Amino acid sequence: MTAAVLMPSLRSAGIRLYGETAGALAAATYSFLMQLEKLGLQDAVETAELTASSPSARSFCLPAGLAAQWAPALDTLGLAERLQLHTLDSDEDLEREILLAMLLSPVAFDFPSHAELASAVRIRRNIVLAARKTALAFHTTEVDRPEDCWTYSEDHGFTVMPGHALIPALEKATQPEASGKLYSFSCYRATEYVILLAIAQELEACNPPLLAALQQRWEKSAIMSGKFHDVFLREYGTMEQPLPPKYYVPGDRLWFRNPDAHSSDVSGYEGSWVFYLGAGLFTNFWKRDQPYTLVDKCLELFHWRHATYTDDAGELRIDEAVVEARVKASRADPSETARILALMLRMREPKGVYESGGCIDTSREYPRWVGPGTADMSLPTA
């Protein structure tokens, strides 16, 4: 059985808080309930003690009736619209959407304290805010960084020059307002920079020694790709138990797979790494003022297969102008859009399999714990 036909669980597990003692758990619970009350969400939470858990734990989720009303079938894409949350203009509304989506999760988000939960929400907010500002120069083979604060070596990747703080260096590399220029990244590497920036911003407030360790590490050698995932991120959802296809939390990193075998051989078009921004939108690092809806993203990936060509050097390429024209035409034909979505909204298939799967990944990624005494980011030796 392939991932394309597996059905995800639609039961909410929400958030779980742990405490080494009953008193610690009671204090964490009280702090979280105060956070919810400040946001006007105190009546939108169902809580229960996990009596078989050691250490002590308490779960928090949306009541079934509200979940069905606000996010039917755990579809969080319309959550902000249904609740009239203005997440573009209000950080508090963005925090509301983050917490509500987490409370709806079919896989529990575990935290050893309320401080870690609060940090997790702020990091997700930081990711969304930084991702909205991120804009890149599109190039599938070349990369560059601001030369006044970054340097490159084949052995260590792009590192920060001593004397240049990590946070502004990351901002200059990803945000044209900070540098006056667009820099070339892969979309995957750009997501690493946004995540690292969001974590560093939270560490500056909650755990300066860990920020100092990150600074020292990036002055010596970058942590990239699989190692970056292992050090900084958790993944929820699996091929065996996929997340619902329309369940996303603002700040999630995720991959849309190109399910076409031929066009996926084009460098840079194997798929697309993005962040979920909330309010039904996903990042578009090439045109940041035009974030994708799920429909937009499905149409774009579908039409990559219709825009392939071989250049003068014999390399397989994709003509973006053809993709754009095809997407526009499909958008104008509701029946064609529906046909494409029926194909693309299927779960993706395993690596190397191209039979009947869609572009939807089975999992999402989010940062690990960061607080003093509870952080579980173990930085490898440079």
N, C-alpha and C positions, 0 to 999 in steps of 0.2 A: 504493500500500500504506500503510495507516495504522499508527500506533504500536501499536495494539491487537493486531496479529498479528505484529509483529517478535519474533524470539527472541533474547534476550541471550546473549552469550558466557559460557561456564561455566568458562573457564580462568583460573587465578589469576595475577595479575601482581605482587601484593604490594607491598613497599616497595623503593625504590631509593635508595641513598646515593651521593652524588657527592663527589669530591675533586679539587682543582686539581692535586695531585701524587699519585703512588703512595703516598708517605708519609702524606699527609693522609687518603687513603682508608683506608689500613691502620689509622690511629688511630681514624677514625670507626667502622670495622667492629669493632675491638676494643671500643670503648665500648658499641656496641649489643649485642654478644654478652655483655658483662658485665651489661648491663641485663636481657637475656633470662635469663641464668643466675640473677640475683638473684630473678627471678620464677618460676624453675623451668621455663622454656620453652626452654632451650638445645637440647633434643633434638627440638623441634617445628618446627625451621626448616631449610629447604633453601636454600643460598646458591650464587650463581654470579657470576663476573666477567663484565661486559659488555664484551667485548674490542673491539667496534667503537665504543664510546662515547668521546666526548671532551667534557669531562674524564673521567677515570677513574671508573668506576661499578661498583657491586656490587648485585645483587638478592637479596632475601630473601622467601621465601614458605613456606607450609606444604607438606610433601610431599603428593603426590596421594593417597596412602593415608589419611593423617590427615585431609586436607580432606574426602574422601568420607565418612569416619567421623564427623567432628565437625560438618560443615556440608554435608550432601548437597545437591547442586544449588545450592551457595553460599547455602543458607538459614541465616543466622546468628541467627535468632530463638530457636533452641533451644540456642545455644552455651553459655550460662551453665548451663543445666539439665544438659546432657550432661556437662559438666566439673565440675559441682557447685561452681560459683563463687558466692559469697555477696556479690554486688556491692552490695547495700543496706547491708551492715554493714562491708565491707572495701574501702578505697580500692585496695589491692593487687590484689584480685580484679577490681575495675573496670578497673584498668590492664591486667590480663591479658586481659580480654575485648576492650578497645579494640585492643590490639596483635594479638591473634589474628584479629580481624575485619579489621584492616588487612592482615595477611599473606595473607588470603583474597581481597583485592580483585581483581576482574577488570580494573581500571584502576590502573596503578601510582601509588602515592603517592611523589613525588619530594622529596628533601631535600638541601640543599647541605652538610649537616653533621649529626653526631649530635646536636649541641645543638639544632638546629631540630626534629629528630624528637622529642627529649625534650620540647621545648616544646609541640609539636603534641599529644602524648599528654596532657600536663598541661592544656592548654586544653580538650581534649575532656572530660577529667575535670571541670574547672571548670564547663563547660557543663551536664553532667549534674547535678552537685551543686546549681548555681544553679537549673536548671530544675525540679528536685524541690521547691524551696522557693518557686517562683513561683506566685502566686495572684492572679487578677484579678477585678474586678467586671465582670459581663457587660453590655455596652451596645454597640449597633452604631453609634450616632451621637454619643455624648458621650465626651470624654476628659478626664482630669485627672492631676495629679502632686502630690507633696508640696509645699505652698506655701512651706515654710521654706527649701527649697534649689533649687527649680525655678521658672522663669518662662517665659512663653509670648509669642511674637509671631507674626503671620501670616507674616512674611518669613523668620524663622529657626527656627520650631518651638519645641519645649521645650528650653531651655538651662539649664545649671547656673549658679547664682548665684556670682559671685566669692567666694572664701573657703570654698567647700564642695567637698570632694574628690569626684572623679567616682565612685570605687568605693562609698563609703557612700551617695551620692545615688542610684545605680542600685539598690543593695540596698533603700533605703527605698521606691523606686517600685514594686518588684516583689515584695518579701518582706514580708508583713504582720507578721512578728515584729519587723522592724526599724522599722516605722512605726505599727503598731496599726490599720491601715486597708487596705482593698482599693481599688485605683485602677483606673480604666477605661482599657483599651487595646484596640486590635485585636490579634488573635493574631499578626499579622505584625510589628507594632511591638514587641510583647513579645519576640519572638524576637531582634530587633535588640538590645534592652537586655540580654538574657541573654548574647548573643555578645559584646557590648561589655564587659560585666562580666567575662566569662571571660578575654578578651584583656587587659584592664586588670590583672587579678590576676596574670597571668603577666608582664606588662611591669614590674610593681612589683618583681619579683625579677630579671628578666633584662635589661631595657632601660628604665631609668627615664627617659632623655631622650625616648623615644617616648611614654611615659605622660604626661610633661609636655606634649608636643605635643597629645596627645588631650585633656588637661584644658583647655588653652588654646582648642582648637577648639570644645569643647562649651560653653565660656563665651560663645562668639560666635554659633555657628550649628550646628544638628544636621545630621549626615549621615544621610539617610534613603532608604529605598526602593531604586530602581535604583542610585543613587550608593553607598549603603551596600554593596550586593552587589558593585559593582565595586571599591571600595576595600578591603574587608575579607575577601572570600570567594573561594574557588575552587569551581567546579562540576565534578562528574565524572558521566559518563553523558550520553548525548544521545538525541534522538528517533530518530536512525539506528542508534545502538548503545546501547540502554537497559541499565541495570543489571538484574540478576535481581530479580524482584518481591519476594523475601524476603531480599535482601541489604541489611544496614544495619550501620553502625558506631556505637557509642555516641558521642553528640555530633553526629551528622549533623543538619542542618536539612533538612526536606523538606516537600513539599506533597502533600496528598491532594486530588484534584480531585473536585468534585461533577459527575458525568457527566450529570446531568439538566438539560436546557436551561431548563425552567420554574422550578424551585426555585433554580437558580443565579442567577436574576435578583434574588433577595432579597439586600439589602445585608448583607454579612458571611457569606453562605452560598455564595460562589463556590467555596469549597474550605476546607481547614483546614491552617494552617501549624503544624508540631509539631517537636519534637526526638525522636530515638530515645534512650531512656534506658538501653538494654541490657536483658538478661534478658527480651526479648520485649515490652517495654512502651514506650509513647509518651506524651508529655505530655498532660495535661488541665489547662489553666490555670484552668478554671472550677471543677473539683473535683479539686484536686491529689492528694488521697488516693485517687482512683479513676483511676489512669492507664489508658490504653487498651491493649488487645491489638490486633493487626491485625484480628482478627475483630470486636471491638467497634467499631473505627473504620469498617470496611466497612459494618456494619449501620447505624450512625448515619447515615452519608452517604447510604446507599441510602434510608432512610426519611424523609429531608428532603422528598422528593417527595410523600409522603403527608400532610404536615403543613402545607402552604401554605394561607394564607387572605388575604383582603383586609380591612384594617382600616377604621375609620370615615373615615380620611383618604384612602382609596383606595390605600394603600401595601400592597405584597405583603409578607407576614410569614410566619414559621414558628412553629408552636406546639410548644415544646420538650416539653410534657407528652405530646403525641401521639407525638412521636419516641420518647420514653422508653418509652411503653406498647407501641409497635410493636416496638422493639428487644427488649423483654422477651418478647413473644409469639414473635418469630422465634427467639430464643435457646432457647426451650422446644421448638422443633420442629426436630430435626436435619436433616430433609429440606429444610425451608425455608431454614435457614441455609446448607446446601450449595448450594442454588439461587442464593441471593443472592451467595455468595462466588464462584461460577463467573462471575458477571457483573462483580463489583466488582474481582476480582484481575487483571483484564486491565489492560494498560498504558493510560494515558490517551491521548486523542486530541489533535491540535493545537488551538490556540486557535480558538474559533469552530465547532469540529466536534463534533456530538453525534449519533453514529450507533450505534456498538457498543463504545465504549471503556469502560474501568473507571475506578477512582480512583487507580491506582498511577502515580506519577510515574516518569519515565525517568532522573532524575538526583537527586543529593544535593548538599549544600553544606557546606563546612567552612572554617575560617579560614586566611588566608595566613601566610607566614613572619613572625616577629616579632623575631628576634635582631639584636644589633648587627652591622652589616656585611652582613647577609643579608636583613633585613626588606624585604619588597616591598609594604608598605602605604604608598601615596603619598597623603598627606592633601591634599585640594584646599584652595585659599585660601578662607577664610571670606568 
